[in-house]
Amino acid sequence: MRIEIDVPNQTLTLHGAHGEALRRYSVSTAKNGVGEQKGSFRTPRGRHIVRAKIGAGAAENTVFVRRRPTGETWTPELGAKFPGRDWMLTRILWLSGCEPGFNRLGEVDTMRRYIYIHGSPDTAEMGKPGSIGCVRMRNRDIVELFDLVPPYTPVEIRG
């Protein structure tokens, strides 16, 4: 099993053991485009793995900050109260780069940049760039993907 994220098309495809497409989801990557540099607010390219799965069993729209549930549940009212907040909801797949000097270690380390695949508010538009580096998904889609992939699943981000 492997995940492929196509940045130009804003899609995430889950491939089976023989390369067949099992699921395809609309996503939202970084509004600043692709790039590996710390502080760039860009989506990193290349080979990664799912290093950690966070949020198993959490209710849909559970709000996470620093990978921990805050006790909040996202609602349109909560969203209106904190308009500038970068919402991480429902589930988190924390990515780690596999290419030293490109997306691993030093100033280009995907994991130390806290790059995730995560759920988003229903109001977040999919199919066009809008995040600050992470890969956003609809909540129902991240729940399905989370349940299908084990830790260390390969992830290729193509830009």
N, C-alpha and C positions, 0 to 999 in steps of 0.2 A: 504494500500500500504506500502511496506517496501523494503529496499535495503539490499542485502547481498553481502559482498565482501569476496571472497575466496582467501586468500593470496597464499596458495600452488599452486592453479590452475590459479592464476592471472586473475580472472574473477569477474565481477560485475553483479549481477542478480537483476532485478526489479521484485518483486512479487506483485500480485494483492491482493485484499481484501480477497480472499479465499485461498491464498497461491500459486496460480498458477504462473508459470514463464511467465512474459509478454515480457521481453527483457533480452538478455544476451550480455555483452560486454567484450572484451579483455581489460585489464588494465595493468598498471605497478605500483607496490608498491615500498617500499623502498629497495634500494640495500643492506642496512644494516640489513634487516629482520624486524621482529616485536619487538615492545617494547614501553613502555609508558613513559619512563623517558625523561624529558626535556633535550635537547641537544644531544640526542642519534641518531638523524636522522633515526629513525625507524618508521614504521607504527603502530599506536596504535590499540590494539585489543579491543573487547568487544562491549557493547551496546552504541550507539551514536544516535544523532538526527541531521538533517539538521537544523542548527541554523539560517543560513542566506543564501539567494540566491543573488548573485552579478553578474551583467553584462547583465541583461535582455535587449535584443535588440541590444547589441553590435555586430559589424561585426565580422565574423569569423577571427581568428588570431589577434584580438585586444590584445595588451600586457597589463597585469596588474602588478603593483608593489604595495604592501601593500593594495591590494584589490581595487585599483583605476586605471582606464585606463591611460596609459602614453601618449597617442596620437600616439604611434607607432603601426604599423602593422607588425607582424612577417613575414619575408621573409627569404629564404636561405642566402641572402646577409647579412641581419641583424644578423642572427644566426652565420655566419662566423666572423662578426665583434666583437661579444661578445661570444666567445666559452664557457666560464665558467658560463654563466648566467643560472639560473634556471627559465625557461620560464613558466609563467602562462598565458594561453591564453583563450579567447572566453567567458567562463563562469566559475564561482566559486560556489561550494556548500561548505560552511564553516561548519565543524563538531564540535559538542560539546559532550563530554563524559557524560554518564548517571550513572556511577558507582563511587561514591566518594571513594577516596583512590586508585582506580585502573586506571581510565582514566579521573577523574574529581577532580579538586582542587589541590592545592599544586604543587609539582614537576612533576605531571603526568597529568596535565590538557590539554586535547586535544585541546580545543579552544585557550588557551593561548599559545599553541605550534604552532598555525596557521596551523592546518592540514585541508587540503581541498581535495575535488574531483574537478579536474580542467582539462581544455583542454591543449594540448601539441602540439609542432611542429610536422608536418608530418614525420619528421626524427626521432622522439622519438619512440623507439621500444616498442611495446606492447607485452604482454604475457610473459614478464620476468621482474624481479625487476630492477629498475633503478633510482627511485626518491630519494629525501632526506627526505622522510616521508609521503608526500601526495600520493594520488591515482591519477595517470595520466590517461587521456582518450584521444581518438582521438577527434578532434574538432566537427565533425558531431555527434558523439555519446554523448558528453556532452551537446550539444544543444538539442538533443532529450530528454535526461534524465532530463535536467533542466526544460523543458516545461511540463514534465509528473508529476514531484513530487512537492508537496506543502512544505512550510516550516514545520519543526517539523516532517518530515517523519523519521521513525525509520531506523537506519543503523546498521547492525551487521557486524563487521569485525572479521573474523575467521582466526586464524593463526595456 
